[in-house]
Amino acid sequence: MSPIVAHALILLGSVFVSAISQVMLKISANRSHGSAVREYANPLVVGAYALFVVSTLLTVYAYKEVPLSLGPVLEATSYIYVTVFGVLLFKERVGTPKIVALALIVGGICVFALFG
């Protein structure tokens, strides 16, 4: 496996970890907390921010080999992850505008992969 491919996979993993941390923050936001301190200083929020730090470190490491032109394309996959998590975990509905937007994102990723 080439270094670029390996680091691109690390970047995709970083984006996935970031999406997980966003879900953790939403789960915490949907819960009732006894005080403002508990709202921000609870295991879900602290864990989510710890994952954001891990995600940032992975992203910085991945950019050692990933071309800057490829990075934003890989990071756009976060919209797909967050949508899937929203549907599976929060029973969110996906309307036509969101489906069109996701199709455009996936199409852009495919165009870049094929012709980039």
Contacts in CASP RR format, 6 or more apart in sequence:
PFRMAT RR
TARGET T0000
AUTHOR 0000-0000-0000
METHOD contacts of the structure
MODEL  1
MSPIVAHALILLGSVFVSAISQVMLKISANRSHGSAVREYANPLVVGAYA
LFVVSTLLTVYAYKEVPLSLGPVLEATSYIYVTVFGVLLFKERVGTPKIV
ALALIVGGICVFALFG
3 65 0 8 1.000
4 65 0 8 1.000
4 66 0 8 1.000
4 67 0 8 1.000
6 65 0 8 1.000
7 61 0 8 1.000
7 62 0 8 1.000
7 63 0 8 1.000
7 64 0 8 1.000
7 65 0 8 1.000
7 66 0 8 1.000
8 62 0 8 1.000
8 65 0 8 1.000
8 66 0 8 1.000
8 70 0 8 1.000
8 74 0 8 1.000
10 58 0 8 1.000
10 61 0 8 1.000
10 62 0 8 1.000
11 58 0 8 1.000
11 59 0 8 1.000
11 62 0 8 1.000
11 63 0 8 1.000
11 66 0 8 1.000
11 71 0 8 1.000
11 74 0 8 1.000
11 75 0 8 1.000
12 74 0 8 1.000
12 77 0 8 1.000
13 58 0 8 1.000
14 54 0 8 1.000
14 55 0 8 1.000
14 56 0 8 1.000
14 58 0 8 1.000
14 59 0 8 1.000
14 62 0 8 1.000
15 55 0 8 1.000
15 74 0 8 1.000
15 75 0 8 1.000
15 77 0 8 1.000
15 78 0 8 1.000
15 81 0 8 1.000
16 77 0 8 1.000
16 81 0 8 1.000
17 51 0 8 1.000
17 54 0 8 1.000
17 55 0 8 1.000
17 58 0 8 1.000
18 51 0 8 1.000
18 52 0 8 1.000
18 55 0 8 1.000
18 78 0 8 1.000
19 78 0 8 1.000
19 81 0 8 1.000
19 82 0 8 1.000
19 85 0 8 1.000
20 51 0 8 1.000
20 85 0 8 1.000
21 47 0 8 1.000
21 48 0 8 1.000
21 49 0 8 1.000
21 51 0 8 1.000
21 52 0 8 1.000
21 55 0 8 1.000
22 48 0 8 1.000
22 82 0 8 1.000
22 85 0 8 1.000
23 82 0 8 1.000
23 85 0 8 1.000
23 86 0 8 1.000
23 89 0 8 1.000
24 44 0 8 1.000
24 45 0 8 1.000
24 47 0 8 1.000
24 48 0 8 1.000
24 51 0 8 1.000
25 44 0 8 1.000
25 45 0 8 1.000
25 48 0 8 1.000
26 90 0 8 1.000
27 44 0 8 1.000
27 89 0 8 1.000
28 39 0 8 1.000
28 42 0 8 1.000
28 44 0 8 1.000
28 45 0 8 1.000
28 48 0 8 1.000
31 44 0 8 1.000
33 39 0 8 1.000
33 42 0 8 1.000
39 45 0 8 1.000
63 71 0 8 1.000
66 74 0 8 1.000
69 116 0 8 1.000
70 112 0 8 1.000
73 108 0 8 1.000
73 109 0 8 1.000
73 112 0 8 1.000
73 113 0 8 1.000
76 105 0 8 1.000
76 108 0 8 1.000
76 109 0 8 1.000
77 105 0 8 1.000
77 109 0 8 1.000
79 101 0 8 1.000
79 102 0 8 1.000
79 105 0 8 1.000
80 102 0 8 1.000
80 105 0 8 1.000
80 106 0 8 1.000
83 94 0 8 1.000
83 98 0 8 1.000
83 102 0 8 1.000
86 92 0 8 1.000
87 93 0 8 1.000
87 94 0 8 1.000
END
